[in-house]
Amino acid sequence: MNETVKPSVLDDAEFHAAAESVLREGETVADLIDRSARAEVEYRREQAEFVARGLAALEEAERTGVWYSAEEVHAELRAKLEKRKAELSQ
């Protein structure tokens, strides 16, 4: 796909003014929109991967009959967090 698309927000004077009001030094509205679009694409990729991992875990649990409660998962995560905190404090 090699098509140039002009986002409709660029034609919205109110939005354009609002975008300009939050720009960082040296940044343009185009920079802001580009960075935002790239971040959204990455977010959606990560979200799709998260859902895929969840569905795979569900299939594995159904296949094996091994299930873990939320409490078990939270306890394991807390233990990992506490271990890492202890490592970092040394």
C-alpha positions as CSV (number, residue, x, y, z in Angstrom):
1,M,0.0,0.0,0.0
2,N,1.7,3.2,-1.2
3,E,-1.1,5.7,-0.9
4,T,-0.7,9.1,0.7
5,V,-3.6,9.9,3.1
6,K,-4.2,13.2,4.7
7,P,-5.8,12.7,8.1
8,S,-9.1,14.6,8.3
9,V,-8.0,16.1,11.6
10,L,-5.6,18.4,9.7
11,D,-8.7,20.1,8.1
12,D,-10.3,20.6,11.6
13,A,-9.1,24.1,12.7
14,E,-10.2,23.6,16.3
15,F,-8.3,20.3,16.6
16,H,-5.3,21.7,14.8
17,A,-5.2,24.6,17.3
18,A,-5.5,22.2,20.2
19,A,-2.7,20.0,18.8
20,E,-0.5,23.0,18.3
21,S,-1.1,24.1,21.9
22,V,0.4,20.9,23.3
23,L,3.4,20.6,21.0
24,R,6.9,20.2,22.5
25,E,9.7,22.4,21.4
26,G,10.7,21.7,17.8
27,E,7.7,19.4,17.3
28,T,5.2,19.8,14.5
29,V,1.6,18.7,14.3
30,A,2.7,16.2,11.7
31,D,5.3,14.8,14.1
32,L,2.6,14.5,16.8
33,I,0.2,12.7,14.5
34,D,3.0,10.4,13.1
35,R,4.1,9.4,16.6
36,S,0.5,8.9,17.8
37,A,-0.3,6.7,14.8
38,R,2.8,4.6,15.3
39,A,2.0,4.2,19.0
40,E,-1.5,3.1,18.2
41,V,-0.3,0.5,15.6
42,E,2.1,-0.9,18.2
43,Y,-0.6,-0.9,20.9
44,R,-2.9,-2.9,18.6
45,R,-0.2,-5.4,17.7
46,E,0.5,-6.0,21.4
47,Q,-3.2,-6.2,22.1
48,A,-3.7,-8.8,19.4
49,E,-0.7,-10.8,20.7
50,F,-2.1,-10.7,24.3
51,V,-5.5,-12.0,23.1
52,A,-3.8,-14.8,21.1
53,R,-1.8,-15.8,24.2
54,G,-4.9,-15.8,26.3
55,L,-6.8,-18.0,23.8
56,A,-3.8,-20.4,23.6
57,A,-3.8,-20.6,27.4
58,L,-7.5,-21.3,27.4
59,E,-7.1,-24.1,24.8
60,E,-4.2,-25.6,26.8
61,A,-6.3,-25.5,30.1
62,E,-9.2,-27.1,28.3
63,R,-6.9,-29.8,26.8
64,T,-5.1,-30.6,30.0
65,G,-7.7,-29.9,32.6
66,V,-5.2,-27.8,34.5
67,W,-6.6,-24.5,35.7
68,Y,-5.2,-21.9,38.0
69,S,-7.3,-19.5,40.2
70,A,-6.8,-15.8,40.1
71,E,-5.5,-16.0,43.6
72,E,-2.8,-18.5,42.6
73,V,-1.7,-16.4,39.7
74,H,-1.6,-13.2,41.8
75,A,0.4,-15.0,44.6
76,E,2.9,-16.1,42.0
77,L,3.2,-12.7,40.5
78,R,3.6,-11.1,44.0
79,A,6.3,-13.6,44.8
80,K,8.2,-12.7,41.6
81,L,7.8,-9.0,42.3
82,E,9.1,-9.3,45.9
83,K,12.0,-11.4,44.7
84,R,12.9,-8.8,42.1
85,K,12.6,-5.9,44.6
86,A,14.9,-7.7,47.0
87,E,17.5,-8.2,44.2
88,L,17.3,-4.6,43.2
89,S,17.7,-3.3,46.8
90,Q,21.0,-5.2,47.2
